[in-house]
């Protein structure tokens, strides 16, 4: 059971409010329920949001925590005047002092992504996502020369989510290839990857955790057995060492930590979106 509810209210997608709010709330040992209320861009929608927030407070007996990135002052005023939750106006807290310090007015633009669909960076990100999907799990050997990074590792070691995160967040073209028993028998990387050793980064995982993950997909199979997982992980790590491939264990790391390490180790540029 959660002990409290946190709302993220925005006239855009709410991603900024949610990302910032969760980062702050992670500092506290609380079991929270998170509710995102995006596209609150009229006074009427704001009143609906207020009713939902206040009703939640009445049911739980505790004030909801409300993070907002509303820029429309009329809409924000509805929350300020009627919301019974703890209201944290992120733009008011940070943008207004910056305006005073810099001596210029902010854009007060609704939504971080309001004009992004026309930008070069946005097109780059969409292209990277399409590339990563096309080159997921060794599906395609074409156009590997244009990959920014090629992730390798045993099945279920985190290659696919990391590839997509790199594409979505940074516009990085990330292909990924599974290392399979045939590769271990040949004691060689997949042939298609040999010309691109410098682009390869390896992911590994503790065998015990790998067995847990695989058993969720194929329970009681040889594929998921601890003995097989230990063998595959051992062989994969030995191959990476022989080939001089940089690698890390994903066992206790978040996708964000894995991606950040790859960006640093591979010296990849990080575009701003």
N, C-alpha and C positions, 0 to 999 in steps of 0.2 A: 504493500500500500504506500502511495505517495503521501508526503506530509504537507505538501503545498503545491500550488500551480503557478507557473511562470508563463506570462503571455508575451508574445513578440508582435507588436502592432506596427504596420508600415503601410504607406501609400504605394509602395512598390512590391517587390517580391518578399520582403521580410528577411532575406538572407543575411544582410548586414546586422540587423537587430538580433537575429537568432545567434549568429556566430559570436558576436561580441557578448551578448547576454550569457550564453552558455560558458564562455571562457571565464567570465566573472563568477558565475555560480559554481563553477568547478572547484573554487577555492573553499567551498563549504561542504561539510558532511551532511547532505540533505538528500532525501528521496523526493525528487520533484517530478511533476507532470508538466510537459511542455506543450504549449498550444501556439501555433503561428497563425496570425490573422493578417493576410496580405491584402493589398489593393483596397485599403480603407481610404478612399480618396474623396468622399463626400461627407457632409455633416450627418446625413441619414445613416450611412454605413457606420460612422463613428458612434452614433447612438446605439445601433445594434451591437457593436463591439462592447460598449459600456454595459449594456444589459447582460451580456454573456459574462463579462468579467465580474460584475457585482453579484450576479446570481451564483457564480462559482464561490465567491467569498462567503456568501450566506450559507451555502451547503457545507463548506469546509470549516467554517468558523475561524478562518484566518485570511488576512488580506492577501490577495494575489499580488505577485510581483510583476510589474508591467514595464517592459522595455519598449521604447518607441523611437522610430526614426521619421516621424511625420514632419513634413516641411510646410504643409498648408496650415497656416495659423488658425483658420476657422475650424478645420478638422481637429487640430491639436487642442484648441480651446474647449471642444466638447469633452475630451478626456480630462483636461485640467479641471474643468468645472463640475463634472459629474462622476468621474471614475473614483471608486472607493478603494482601489488597489494602491499599492506603493508605486507611483509613477516615476520612471526614470527616463527623462527626455534626453536622449543621447546627443542629438544635434544641439539642443540648448546648452548642454553641459560642455560640449567640446567646440562646436562651430562658432558660437558667439564669442567666447574668449579669444579664439584664433582671429576672428574678424577684427577685434580690437587691437590685438598684437600686430597683425599684418597691415592694418590700415586699409583693408579692402573688403568688399562684400563677397560672400560665397555665392555660388550659382543658385543655391536653394532649389536644386533640380529634383523633381520627383523620381525616385528610383535610381539606383546605381547604374542600371542597364538601360536607361531611357533612350540613349542614342547609340548604344554599343553595336546594334545589329548592322550598322553601316560602316563600322570601323574595320581597318585592316587586321587589327588584333583579333577581332571576333571571327573574321573569316579564317584566320590562321588556326584558331581554336577548333572550329567546326571541321576544318580539313584534318587536324590532328586526331580528332575523335573518330572520324571516318577511317583514317589510316589505322588507328589502333584496333578498331573493330575488325577491319579486313585482315589484320595480321595477328589476330588473337589465337593463341594455342597452336601456332604453326600452320594456320589455315592457308597462308599464301607465302610463296618464296619470292614473289615479284617485288621489285622496287625496294629491296632492303637497303640499297645504297642511300636512300633518302631518309632512313630511320635515324632519329637522334640518339636512340638507345635501343638495345635489344636485350630483353630480360630472359634469363634462362633459369631453370630449376625443375625439381620434380613436380609432378602433378599435385595441385592444391597447396602450393607453397606461397601463394599470394600474387602471382604474376598478373593475372587478369585485372583485379581491382586496382593494383598499382599502376598498370598501363593506362587504364581509363582515368584514374585520378590525375596522372601527369598530363594527359591530353586535355581534360576538362579544365584544370586549374591553370596550367602553364602553356598550353598549346604545344606540348612536346609530342613528337611522333614516336610512339613506343610500340615496337613489335615484341611479341613474346613467344618463346619456344619451350615446350616441355622436354626434359631429359628423360629418356625412356630406356628400358632394359637393353634394347638393341644398341643404343649409344654406348652403354657401359661395356657390352661385349666387345664392341669395336675399339673401345678405349679412345673415342674421338668424338668431338662435337658433331652435331648434324652437319652434313656436307655443305648445305646452303649457307651456313654461318661462317665457315672458315675464312672467307675473304674479309669478314667484318669483325675480327677479334677485338679491335680497339673500341668498338661500340657496345660490346657485351658487358652486362652486369648480372651477377648471379644472386639468386634468392635461395636461402636454405631455411630449414625449420627443424625443431627438435622432433625426433621420431615419435615420441609419445603424443605430442600435440597433433602431428600429421595423422596418426592412427585415429585419433578422435574425430578429426575433420572428415577423413575418408569414410569412417564408419557411419557418419550421418548420411552419406550419399550411397554407399554400397556396403551395408552391414554384413558382418560375418564372411567377407570375401577375402581371398588371398591379397588382393589389391590393398585392403585396409588393415591387414594383419600387422602387428607390431614388428614381427620378424622381417617382413618384406619392407616395411617403412624404414627400419634400421638399415637394411641392405641398400635401398635406393638412396637414402640420404648420405650414407658413407661413400657410395660410389660417386654421387654427384659432387660432393665436396672434394673428393680426391681428384676428379676431373678438372674442377675449377682451379685447384692448386697447380696441377700439371700445366694447364693452359695459361696460367698467369692471370686469371680472371678475378677481378675484385668482387667480393660478395659479402652478404650480411645475413644474419638469422632474423627471420620475421616473427619468431615465436612470441616475443613480448612487446613488439613494436606496433604502433598504430600505422595506418596507411600514410598519414601525414609525416610521421617520422621516417618511414621507409623512403618516401618520395624526396624528402629534404636531403637525406643522405645520398641518394642517387644524383640529385642535382649538384651537390657539392663534389662528390667523387668523380663525376663525369664532366664537371665544369660546363654544365649546360646553362644557357641564359634563361632567366626567368622573366618573361614578358609580364607587363602589368595590364590586367584586364579591368 
